[in-house]
Amino acid sequence: MEAKRSRSPNYPRLTLAKAVERTRSVWDKERRHGAAREIVARHLGYSGLNGAALGIIATLRSYGLLEDTEDGLKISEDAITIIATPKGNVERLSAIRRALFSPKLFTDLNQRYGETLPSDDNLKAYLVHNKFLPEVVDDVIHIYRDNLKFFEQQTAMVQSETFAETDESTDLADEQVEEHPKGQARSERTLDNKAGSELVFPVEENCKAHIYFTGSLPTRKAIEKLRAFLELSTDSFPVTGTCSNQDHN
């Protein structure tokens, strides 16, 4: 009797960047409308609902880019945000992060290793221990590393946009200072529009957060982006425990 061939646990067959591009082809045809799997397969470039088409659809669903509805498969809100929102937008970056860690395998890897991965040999040992076939682990590792790199690149774009807006607000503040009549008192503010402004927040017992601004006071939009960055980095901090007795920046 022929032995039953073992299979690896499910994992995305495409990198997130490629999955977004494949999803874009569905978005271009259907926008927010649901469609049957056979129709989605054709939008993805397949002649019908064959094994390859089903594999790609499963990958897009695993990233949360496609979702099941009563009307068939539909582009998710996160997918729309990623596709239709300009690069450098914080909301888009948040959607990308949710998509990245939507597959259970990638959530597990993130919880185990964080964003700094060990060697490929170490990752292979972990994957094989968790029932992945040796012939697929290289593909899994490549996809996950590429996803982390993609997220890092998108984060850099958001940071660049934030710094550009801060520079613009600095220039505007300098112009306002030049136009301000001499001798007229300026309105009081929590922070001055000058280098060296700092906020200190007690966040836990024996732990304070210091926020230090250079240049002028950032805009409210920039502060919203800072808040979003802190939310995105939550997973890098321990769930329990407190800071040491020393203040941390």
Steps between C-alpha positions, in 0.01 A plus 500: 500500500643836398578730793300820517716796395544751780438872445636814660273730701345782300714802419472789248641408160580864412679784672270772630622746236411256219173411668402867505573528128289193425220643712523825304393312186178399678449853633538645150215278375261479794574786740285429811272242335504133591569240230495123466832315532494411130478869408775597746720227352459655154587844638816342638596377155382138511270335248298334770486390860798262488742403774734794435213749513367352823848523654534870418147576622582319826815711534310827448243387757773404747638856484150637554500668157197304379209407725198275467159667482147397401575647156822300459861609542546869566792738542550569873514848651868452584571403138321814379705712740825343378412531131317834489683703768821684406829356619632668812157500668484368859161333450643312202798388706269371774301303240823353361604385846164335561528321166858392570408328825159374391637152413526298822850378412631856471331599826672207669839594354455861609407399854797266520773709334374857469619703204868390532514148365759233581698310234328307224625175654331593827175584320514176300536295817198677651286449188592132458422446869158652429422248222620700196657282232871564441440580132276801579679665794732705278196645323327578830807678635550700180137618503508599867833683475378684189183602685697647789720690254191627318352626827831666589504681164141619545582620852793702364262668252268604781792633703621697199155655453481586870841669497408693185183631663693591813753693290213687331350591837844620613527731199150632562576562866818691405298719262245572772775599743644743246157659446421522872508863621784575737401539861165322459457209741465157339214272604593246767542138386587172667814483287690782333567491126871455550766233512524306824127473576429191707204317651535252786224252581496259797371179333565248778648486845872580466457563127472825307476569127690797361393654169761742372431733207762670284411795284153645542202342669357233265152530354203310641512275194863415579404419861229267370766323294720471809209344688446253218870405502479426873195281441680313221797431728288364788587138414869565563439564872437235768143429604584512872773652711611855567787720394817507701560774755674706238305726267478379139484722195 
